[in-house]
Each structure stands twice: as C-alpha cells, then as structure tokens.
Amino acid sequence: MKAQCHGGLQVNTADDAGAANRLDGRTATLIADAPPPACEPVEADIFLARDEMRLPHRFIDAVEVVSAQGHALTEGADYALERTRGAIAATRLETAGPVRVRYRGGLQRVDLLIERGREVELIRGPEIRRMATLFAPAVPDGARVLHRILRWPGGMDVCSVPLSRERLRADGAPDGYEACMRKHRPRLAAIRARLARGGAFRLGAYGDSVTEMSLSCDDFELNLSPNGPRDRIDYFEGLGEAEAAALFDPADLGDGLGATAIREGMHWRAIRHVERAYGVRVAYRNWGVKATRSEDGANPRGHLHGAHPLRLAAVAQDGCDLVHVAFGTNELGSPDVFRHHVAIGAALLKAGSAVIFITPGRRNPIWQPRSYARWLATCAEIERAADALGVACVQTADLFRTEALARLGMAEIELAEAGLRNHMGPAELNAVGDALGDLLAPAFAGQPEDAL
C-alpha cells in the first residue's frame, strides 16, 4: 500500500491504478476542514484482571485508575494499557480487583467523499465508540464514492474507494485474488454440479474460534459434536452490547443462553450465496473449537486440535458434502502447518467430503506489529497443502495483504476488529464469505448479501 501525503494526510492506494483518483487541492481541503471526532469523559467501575479487557472506547487518553481502597495505580507497574485498542489489564496479581477508571474516550467516524454530477462533497458518518466500519453513511443515489475516510482523534486514514471495484493491476494483469479464483474453481466442479442437482446439502465448518464464533463456552463436548453454543454474538466483543444487538438481531434458541444466537460470519455468508444461487437449503454443521490449531494433541483447556484422531473422526463421520477447513489463526509461523493440513484434508476426502481450505485472517498490527511475515508464510503453506491434495483454497493473503486492503476500503488499524487481536471483524468475514461464494457460485459473484 502506498502512502501519499497531501497536506499532512495519508492516502492509501493499492497500486498506480489509483493515480486518477488521488487527492487534489480541493478534495484534500474538504477532508482536512472536517472537524475531528469528539472526545468524552468517562468514569467506570470495572474489575481489573490479569486477562485483558476492553473499555467502552477504542481510543483512550488521560487515564487514571484508582483502587477500591482509594490508592492511585501506576501504569506499567500496576496495570498495562493499550491506548489505541482501548484495552487494560493488571500487570500483577496484587493489583487485580475492583477499580475505578477515569479517562477521555475518543470517538471514531467514517466519512465519505463523494462526487455527484460535477460537485464533490463530504458526507459525515455518526461518531461512535468502536467499529465505525459498520456505521458508514449511506451513499446518495447517483453519487460516486471517491474516498473513504476513517477518522479518530488525532488521526485519519484516507482510502481510495474506487479501487475496491477493480481487480486489475495498472499493467492489466490480473491481481492475486482473480488468479487464485481461476486456479481453485475447477477443483470444485463436482460440488457445483452436486448443488445444481438440488436436494439436501450438508456443509461442515472445521476450525478454531473464528469458525466457532463464540467466546463463552468451554465444554469438552464441543470437541465431538457440532453446533450447540456456537455462533453467538459475544464473538463481536469489540462492539458494545446494545450496538451488537441492533446490528445482528440475535435469537433465543431456547438453550438457556438467551438471545445470543446469530447467523453471521464467513460460513453463514457463503451459505446465503449458495442458497440463493442454487435454490437449495443448506444444513450447517459448525465444528469450530476456540484456541485450537491444526496439529494433533490438545490445548491446556482440553480442546482437541484439528488433527487429533477423535475430533477429526467425528467430523469425518458427520457425512458432510463439503467441509470448510479454517485453521491457522493460532499457529502463525509453525513449520508443521502444511503436514497437519494435509492430514486433515486427506481424512475428510477419504470420508467422501469435498474440502476447501481457508487461510487465516491477519492479526491487528497494533496488537502484534511483527506478525505480518509469519502470517504470509502460514497462508502460503496452507495453500501449498491444498495444492498437494488437489482441493480448493481461499487465500486470505490476496484479500488482506497490505497492498490489497485499499481494494476492500479498509485501514490496517481496522483489521481483526472483532476483538482487535486475531479475530476477523465484519469486513474481513464478509470478504472471505464472498470469496467462498465466488468459488461455489461464480455466476453470483459481485452480488454480495447485505453487509454484516
């Protein structure tokens, strides 16, 4: 991604194809003259724990933390603070407990610079605490979006939005995404024919927390049975409770967990593409288990990893027509990712299921700024495993690598917005779900479902 400075602004473009859409003096002035999002004072009583927790705002400043006994705590010695992620944690057991936090919380906003006729104007979005990505202003009829601006107190990211409509490089050669689609679509010809015949279709999803889509359940039974307390609204922990409920309309399944069930994420989005394209009803089997990797063995919580014989056998025996395999989130840089994915894929193929590998999402660069190279290497190893088995793959590196983000209209600091660590946020989940739809129902590519 190239950064161009115009009056102190940073403009992100995917490549030189964006040259015609760079900021000129007039548009730069419109953007620069818009007021920054506001800050608001906050005072809250929380339980300071060793595990990181998120404050209501993402951008925070002027922080004071006072213990229940009235003693002022010291940043670094008593607690750790992430000012651009809005996260706090106790640094030692002695300081854990009830505290009062005072801080100045910065709001964030998405603005759109649009062209309507010969006029250029700036439309301001609402100012919210987190995930402004989900609250971009509506585009008026007949208008063309020139730039998307993510603003926060003291900073902004300006993205050349029309590049998100283009999948050709400046030299006319196809970009990585289109090349990947052309490579992997033929491997799913039999599944597309199966969908075209109609009838019941069983789709399994096998992976880690980004597939499980739930944070609150640690039952051992999740290792060997699908669905249950998965697909829950708490996955989007980066959103406030009221905002998440308004966006995702959670349902009560009568399982004692209340109105928490959602049908969102990359697998559900792919299902909507398939059902619309083929007129079939898909039976979804979610086999995701949080904090797991593709290897054999188990984690300290008792969650079985992907190549564990018991867990893998349970999925293989579930009779799925197609299984999405989506590990890698918790094993960036592992030298064994290729071997374990081959083992998982081979077992599923032997059981009669078709397979699509999905490489992991990218970690938020503020949380782990040095993880980028390991992420790219892991993505490459998983696609290499797909090639070895002759199965299809959604290569997330073609979606989320630095030079590709402008095509999605995203800023790097918006990556993994579900928790601002390693859980893909709504924009990334949409993109992966649309890529799955592009493989399974290519005639419907470019007609995405409503955004999450």
Backbone hydrogen bonds, N-H to C=O, Kabsch-Sander energy under -0.5 kcal/mol:
donor,donor_aa,acceptor,acceptor_aa,energy
2,K,13,T,-1.8
4,Q,2,K,-0.5
4,Q,11,V,-1.4
6,H,4,Q,-0.5
6,H,9,L,-1.2
9,L,6,H,-1.3
11,V,4,Q,-1.7
11,V,9,L,-0.5
12,N,10,Q,-0.5
12,N,158,V,-3.4
13,T,2,K,-1.2
13,T,11,V,-0.5
18,G,15,D,-1.9
19,A,16,D,-1.9
21,N,18,G,-1.6
22,R,19,A,-1.3
28,A,24,D,-2.6
29,T,25,G,-1.8
30,L,26,R,-2.0
31,I,27,T,-2.0
32,A,28,A,-2.8
33,D,29,T,-2.4
34,A,30,L,-0.6
34,A,31,I,-0.8
40,E,105,G,-2.4
42,V,103,Y,-2.7
44,A,101,V,-2.6
46,I,44,A,-0.6
46,I,99,V,-2.3
48,L,46,I,-0.7
48,L,97,G,-2.8
49,A,47,F,-0.6
53,M,88,I,-2.5
55,L,86,G,-3.3
58,R,129,R,-1.6
59,F,106,G,-0.8
60,I,58,R,-0.6
60,I,83,R,-2.2
61,D,104,R,-1.7
64,E,102,R,-3.1
66,V,100,R,-2.5
67,S,71,H,-3.0
68,A,98,P,-1.0
70,G,67,S,-2.0
73,L,65,V,-3.2
76,G,79,Y,-3.8
77,A,75,E,-0.8
78,D,74,T,-3.2
79,Y,74,T,-1.2
80,A,89,A,-3.2
82,E,87,A,-2.8
83,R,81,L,-0.6
85,R,82,E,-0.9
86,G,82,E,-1.3
87,A,82,E,-1.5
88,I,53,M,-2.5
89,A,80,A,-1.8
90,A,49,A,-3.1
91,T,78,D,-1.8
92,R,78,D,-0.6
95,T,92,R,-1.4
96,A,93,L,-1.2
97,G,48,L,-2.3
99,V,46,I,-2.8
100,R,66,V,-2.9
101,V,44,A,-3.2
101,V,99,V,-0.5
102,R,64,E,-3.0
103,Y,42,V,-2.1
104,R,61,D,-3.4
105,G,40,E,-3.0
105,G,103,Y,-0.6
106,G,59,F,-3.6
106,G,104,R,-0.5
107,L,38,A,-2.7
108,Q,128,I,-2.8
109,R,151,R,-2.1
111,D,109,R,-0.5
111,D,149,I,-2.8
112,L,123,I,-2.6
113,L,147,H,-3.0
114,I,112,L,-0.7
114,I,121,E,-2.9
115,E,144,R,-2.7
116,R,119,E,-2.9
119,E,116,R,-2.0
121,E,114,I,-2.3
123,I,112,L,-3.1
124,R,122,L,-0.5
125,G,110,V,-0.7
128,I,108,Q,-2.4
128,I,126,P,-0.6
134,L,131,M,-1.6
135,F,132,A,-2.2
136,A,133,T,-0.7
143,A,140,P,-1.9
144,R,115,E,-2.4
146,L,113,L,-3.4
147,H,113,L,-1.5
148,R,159,C,-2.5
149,I,111,D,-3.0
150,L,148,R,-0.5
150,L,157,D,-2.5
151,R,109,R,-3.2
151,R,149,I,-0.6
152,W,155,G,-2.5
155,G,152,W,-2.6
157,D,150,L,-2.3
158,V,10,Q,-1.9
159,C,148,R,-3.0
159,C,157,D,-0.6
160,S,12,N,-2.0
161,V,146,L,-0.6
161,V,159,C,-1.4
163,L,160,S,-1.4
164,S,161,V,-2.8
165,R,162,P,-1.7
166,E,163,L,-1.4
169,R,173,A,-2.3
172,G,169,R,-1.9
175,D,167,R,-1.5
179,A,175,D,-1.9
180,C,176,G,-2.4
181,M,177,Y,-2.4
182,R,178,E,-2.4
183,K,179,A,-1.7
184,H,180,C,-2.3
185,R,181,M,-2.5
187,R,184,H,-0.9
188,L,185,R,-2.2
189,A,186,P,-1.4
192,R,188,L,-2.5
193,A,189,A,-2.2
194,R,190,A,-2.1
195,L,191,I,-2.5
196,A,192,R,-2.2
197,R,193,A,-1.3
198,G,194,R,-0.5
198,G,195,L,-1.2
201,F,281,R,-1.3
203,L,201,F,-0.6
203,L,283,A,-2.6
204,G,322,L,-2.9
205,A,285,R,-2.3
206,Y,324,H,-3.4
208,D,326,A,-1.3
211,T,208,D,-1.3
212,E,208,D,-2.7
213,M,209,S,-2.8
222,L,219,D,-1.4
223,N,220,F,-2.1
224,L,221,E,-1.2
225,S,221,E,-0.7
227,N,286,N,-2.2
231,D,212,E,-2.8
232,R,213,M,-3.6
233,I,260,T,-2.3
235,Y,232,R,-1.7
236,F,233,I,-1.4
237,E,235,Y,-1.8
238,G,418,A,-2.8
239,L,236,F,-1.7
244,A,240,G,-2.6
245,A,241,E,-2.2
246,A,242,A,-2.0
247,L,243,E,-1.7
248,F,244,A,-2.6
249,D,245,A,-1.6
251,A,261,A,-2.8
253,L,251,A,-0.6
253,L,258,G,-0.6
260,T,251,A,-1.0
260,T,258,G,-1.9
261,A,251,A,-2.2
262,I,231,D,-2.3
269,R,265,G,-2.1
270,A,266,M,-1.9
271,I,267,H,-2.1
272,R,268,W,-2.1
273,H,269,R,-1.8
274,V,270,A,-2.5
275,E,271,I,-3.1
276,R,272,R,-1.9
277,A,273,H,-2.3
278,Y,274,V,-2.5
279,G,275,E,-1.6
282,V,280,V,-0.5
283,A,201,F,-3.1
283,A,281,R,-0.5
284,Y,282,V,-0.7
285,R,203,L,-2.8
286,N,284,Y,-0.5
287,W,205,A,-3.1
287,W,285,R,-0.7
289,V,207,G,-2.2
292,T,289,V,-0.8
299,N,303,H,-2.4
302,G,299,N,-2.3
305,H,297,G,-2.7
306,G,293,R,-3.4
307,A,295,E,-2.0
308,H,295,E,-0.6
308,H,305,H,-1.5
312,L,308,H,-2.8
313,A,309,P,-2.2
314,A,310,L,-1.8
315,V,311,R,-1.7
316,A,312,L,-2.7
317,Q,313,A,-2.1
318,D,315,V,-1.7
319,G,316,A,-0.7
321,D,202,R,-1.8
322,L,202,R,-1.5
323,V,354,A,-2.3
324,H,204,G,-2.9
325,V,323,V,-0.6
325,V,356,I,-2.9
326,A,206,Y,-2.8
326,A,324,H,-0.6
331,E,328,G,-1.5
333,G,374,R,-0.8
334,S,331,E,-2.1
337,V,334,S,-0.9
340,H,336,D,-2.4
341,H,337,V,-2.3
342,V,338,F,-2.2
343,A,339,R,-1.9
344,I,340,H,-2.4
345,G,341,H,-2.9
346,A,342,V,-2.6
347,A,343,A,-1.9
348,L,344,I,-2.0
349,L,345,G,-2.5
350,K,346,A,-2.4
351,A,347,A,-1.3
352,G,349,L,-1.5
353,S,348,L,-2.3
354,A,321,D,-2.5
356,I,323,V,-2.1
357,F,392,A,-2.6
358,I,325,V,-2.7
359,T,394,V,-2.1
364,N,421,R,-2.9
368,Q,364,N,-2.5
371,S,368,Q,-1.4
375,W,371,S,-2.3
376,L,372,Y,-2.4
377,A,373,A,-2.2
378,T,374,R,-2.3
379,C,375,W,-2.5
380,A,376,L,-2.2
381,E,377,A,-2.1
382,I,378,T,-2.2
383,E,379,C,-2.1
384,R,380,A,-2.0
385,A,381,E,-1.9
386,A,382,I,-2.0
387,D,383,E,-2.4
388,A,384,R,-2.1
389,L,385,A,-1.7
390,G,386,A,-1.5
391,V,386,A,-2.1
392,A,355,V,-1.2
394,V,357,F,-2.7
395,Q,393,C,-0.7
396,T,394,V,-1.0
398,D,395,Q,-1.3
399,L,396,T,-1.1
400,F,396,T,-2.8
401,R,397,A,-1.5
404,A,401,R,-2.0
405,L,401,R,-1.2
405,L,402,T,-0.7
407,R,404,A,-1.2
408,L,404,A,-0.7
408,L,405,L,-1.3
409,G,405,L,-0.6
409,G,406,A,-1.0
410,M,405,L,-1.7
414,E,411,A,-1.8
415,L,412,E,-1.7
417,E,414,E,-0.8
418,A,423,H,-1.1
419,G,416,A,-1.2
419,G,423,H,-0.6
420,L,416,A,-2.5
421,R,416,A,-0.7
424,M,422,N,-0.6
429,L,425,G,-2.6
430,N,426,P,-2.5
431,A,427,A,-2.0
432,V,428,E,-2.6
433,G,429,L,-2.5
434,D,430,N,-2.5
435,A,431,A,-1.9
436,L,432,V,-2.4
437,G,433,G,-2.0
438,D,434,D,-2.0
439,L,435,A,-1.6
440,L,436,L,-2.5
441,A,437,G,-3.1
444,F,441,A,-2.3
445,A,442,P,-1.4
447,Q,444,F,-1.6
